[in-house]
Amino acid sequence: SASLQGYEWLQDKVTSEAVQSLQARLKQLQPIAEQLACSLAQLAIAWCLRNESISSVLLGVSDATQLRENLGALQVLQQLTPENIGQMDAILGNRPLGRRDSRI
């Protein structure tokens, strides 16, 4: 495969087993996002917000459109069910420890 000289390290990172595993998990999350009619970014933000142990979620945006998209996670949060969250936790394998999820 063609590569840019000096960027072989990036190709190694992108094709690593960890990245491939992450990509597979994102593909598994896609049907949940589709069911909730949201983007994966909105689903991820809502997943963070639903945990009462998290007091704030920092959004990195580059323009107003991206900010509006990310703020749509607030509506997704209202749609999350214990079943959705259980599915996401099973896929991700990183359920937050701490107090009960009381925002759903």
Secondary structure by P-SEA (a helix, b strand, c coil): ccccccaaaaaaaaacaaaaaaaaaaaaaaaaaaaacccaaaaaaaaaaacccccbbbbbbccaaaaaaaaaaaaaaaaccaaaaaaaaaaacccccccccccc
